[in-house]
Amino acid sequence: MKYILRKANEFMTGKAAAVKTAVSNNKGEGYIDTAVKILIAVVLGALLLAGLYLLFGDVVMPTLNERIREMFNYAG
């Protein structure tokens, strides 16, 4: 009977150590962090690109077109 109890105790101790090792392991935690960083970079890049499109469409291009017309205006 003592043999069976000792084996059960060793088995449970081994399983407890394995569970403790698995819970304290943070080996795969970097994947989520990397995915969040990439997602933030994509969103910020899209916002920056949209801002540049608005700036070039409303401010830069009309002024540039006007200056080019003035530069090649041979009539006056």
Secondary structure as UniProt FT lines:
FT   HELIX           2..24
FT   HELIX           27..29
FT   HELIX           30..55
FT   HELIX           56..60
FT   HELIX           61..71
//
